[in-house]
Amino acid sequence: MSSTDADVLLGPADIRELAARLGVRPTKQRGQNFVIDANTVRRIVRTAGVRPDDVVVEVGPGLGSLTLALLEAADRVTAVEIDDVLAAALPATVQARLPGRADRFALVHCDALRVTELPGPEPTALVANLPYNVAVPVLLHMLDRFPTIERTLVMVQSEVADRLAAAPGSKVYGVPSVKAAWYADVKRAGAIGRNVFWPAPNVDSGLVSLVRRASPPRTTATKDEVFAVIDAAFAQRRKTLRAALAGWAGSAAAAEAALTAAGISPQARGEALTVEQFAAIAERRPAAE
């Protein structure tokens, strides 16, 4: 690490000074926990495999800890921030600490769940410390809306990381696991301690790596049709699929027929199925009477 690198990145004192100057207190409502450890943001960038030609989108940049590290490594960075004060301050932080890269930075002041387009070249990577309370919906929205995102590394609550990376048959396998698998190969990519955040959260954090699949599962059903089956199966996860999909199919008997046609036992439960199997069920939904 060079001394210039050390000066560029934000340390604990920098974060607190910046927050005090802006009158910012991290809010639970927005799931804000600011990373105050430069080694952690370096590790995130390294684990994400950010390349010099990458166009990175970051969601929830906060005061800019990770933003600066990304901007050093990538071709350009676009940050999406909902908070008015943080969004207004971030460009100035980038200009002050990385003036030579400021023209490679763009800020979108918006709710990430409502972002439909980004300025500049299409993003190739998503790297973010996601706000815990909206982590899964934001992740799925970004993967869906921006198909050019090839690689993703997100920091989320440890329990959410486990769910996203869970395999069929696991107790924590559920809706996030299956929907993430529609888009990508998902795996845990490490753990993050509580003491690298301000304020320190009362839960551990984990890194999740998602590498986009060459194509979604081969199916004649649409993504929305497949996701409807997934939602129905896990809405009553303790029930057999015959019972859980009765509403979706129109009756338990119709659900059984669809499952049998898809080669899946009506007595199976959603937590045992792969995303491909959910797609096979979706293809066989009975026509509405």
N, C-alpha and C positions, 0 to 999 in steps of 0.2 A: 504493500500500500504506500503510495506517495503522500507527501505532506499536503500536496494540492488536493488529493482525493479526500484526505481527512477534513480539509477545510470546506470542501463542497458539501459533504453529507451533514445531516442534522444530528446533533447529539442531544442528550437529555436537557442540558442547560439551554441550548438553542430552541428546542421545542417549547420549553416552559416560557422562555422570554418572548418568543413569537406569539404564543397563545395569550400571554398577559397583555402584550401590545394590542392584540386584536380583540381582547375581552372575551376570548373563547374558553368555554368550559365544555369538555366532551360530554355529549348527552346520551343517556341510555336509550332514549326514544329513537335515535338514529343509529344505535349500535356502535357508537364511536369509541374506539380505543386506538390512540396514536402510538405508532412504533417509535421508540426513543433510542433504539440501539442500531448503530451504523453497521455492525457486523451482521445483524439479522437481515437488513435489507440487501446487503451484498450477497448473503447466502440465498435469499429468495431469487435474486437476479441470476445467480449462478445455477441454481436448481432449475429455473425456468428455461435455461439454455438460450437466453436472449442473444441474438446475433447482430452484428453491425448493420445488416440490411433489414432488420425487423421494424415493422410499424406496430408499436405496442399500444393497446388501449388499456387504461387503468381506470377502475371504478372506485370511487370513494378515496381520493388521494389525500384528503385531510390537509395537514400542514405541509405535505410534500416530501416526507422522509423517503418513501419508495420511489416517488416520481424522479427525484434527482439521480438516484442510482440507476434507474431505467434509462434516463436520458443520456447518461454517460456511456451506456452499453449499446443502445438501439440506434436506428437511423432517425426515428422520430417517435414521439409519445403524445397521445391524446388522452387527457384526463377528463372523466365525467364526474362532476361534483354537484350535489343537490343543495348544499348549504350555502346561503348567500354570502356570508362573511368569508368562509374558506375559499369559495370560488373567486371572490374579488381579490383575495390576497395572494393566491398561488402564482400567478404570472410574475408578480414582483419578486417573489422568493426565487423563482427560476432565474429571472434576470440578474438578481443580485449575486447568486451563487454559481450560476453556469452561464454567464453572458454570451459565451461563444456558441452555446447550443440553444439559446432562447428562441431562435427562429425555427427550431425543430420541435417546438412544443406548442400544443393547441389545447385550449380548455373549452369544454362543453358544459355550460351551466344548466343542468337538467336532471330530472329523476331518471336514473339508469333504466328503470322499468318502462320508460316512455321513449327512450332513444330509438330512432328509426334510421338515422344516418349520421355519419361522422365526417368532419372535414378532411381534406387531403386524401392520400392514397388509402386503399382498403387495408384494414388491420390484418396482420399476420399472427399476432399473439395477444392474449389477454393475460395480464399479470395484475393481481389485486389483493389487498387486504380487505376482503368484503365485509360490509357491515353485517354483523351476525344475524340481525332480525330479518333480513331479506336476502340472505346469501344464495339460497337455492333458486328462488324465482329470478333473481338478477342473472345468475350464471346461465340458467336455461334460456332466458330471453336473449342474452348476448350471443350464445352459441347458435340460436335459431335465426336471429336477425342478421348476423354477420358470418356467413358461411366461409369467408376467407380466413377466419381465425383457425389456424392449424394447431397451435399449441396453447394450452392454458395452464397457468399455475395460480391457484387461489389459496389464500390463508383463510380458514374458517374455524368455527368452534370444533374442537376435537371430535365430538359426538357426530356432528354433521359430516366431517371428513370421513368418519367410519361408515356412515350411511351412504355417502356418494360412492365410495369405493367398494362397497359390500358386493359379494357374489351371491348368486341364487343359493338358497338354502341357509343363508346366515340369518340370525335373529334380527339383525338391524337392516336387512335387505328390504327395500320398500320403494315407494314412488320415486324419490330422488335417484336411487340406484338405477332403476330401469330407464327412466327418462334420460339420465346422463349417458347411459350406455347406448341410447339411440344415436347420439352424436359422436361419441368418443370412446376410446379405451381409457379406462379410469383406474388410477391407483394412488395409494397413499404415498406421499413423497417426503415424509418427515414430520417431526413434532416441534412445536414452538412453546417455550416456557412463558409463564405469566409476567415475569419481571422485565420483559423487553417492551412492555406497553405502559402507557400512561393514559388513564388510570389502569392499574393492574386489574384485569378481569378476574372474576371468581371461577373461571373455567379455563382449561387448557386449550391450546389451538393446534391445528394440524394443517399441513400443506397437502393439497390434492393436485395431481397432475392429470390433465386430460389431453390426449392426442387424438385429433379428429380422425374418424374412420374415413377410408377412401370413399365410401358411400354408405347411406343408412341401410338398415336391413332390407333385403329384397322382398317387396310385398306389393300387392295391388291396392292395399289399404293406404289411406293418407296418414300422415303423422298424427293429425287430430283424432282420427278414428282409432288408431293404436293407443294413443294417450287416454282416450275415453275408457278403453278396456282396462288399462293399468289403474286408472283412478277408481273404477268400479271394484276391481279385484281387491284393492287395498283399503277401500272404505270400510270393509268388514273383513279384515284380514284373518280373523279366527275361523271364518266360515269356509266351507268348501267352495270351489269355484262355481259349482252348480247353483249354490244358494247365493253367493256373492254377485254373480252375473245375471241373476234372474231379472232384475230391473232393467239392466242394459239390453238383454235379449228379448224381454217382453214376458217371459215366464221361466220358471226353473227348467221345464221340459225343453224349451227352446234353447236355453243356455247349455243344457246337456247335449243337445243335438249339435250345436256349434262346436263345443269342446271335443266331442267324439270325432266330428269331421276333421278337426285340426290335429287329431292324434294325441289328445291330452285327456287324462283321466278326469271325469267330472268330480271325483273325490279329492283331487289335488288342491293345493292352496297357492295363492298368488306368489308367496315367497319362494316357491320352488321353480318358478318359470323364468326363462331367459326372455330378453326383449324380442328375439325372433319368434318365440312361442306366442307371446302376446300379439305379435303381428299376424300370426297364423289364425288366431282366434278372431281378430278384427276382420279378416277377410271373409269370415263365415257368419257374420252377423245376419240373422234372418231379416228378410225384407219386411218393412212395416206393412201391417195389414191395411 
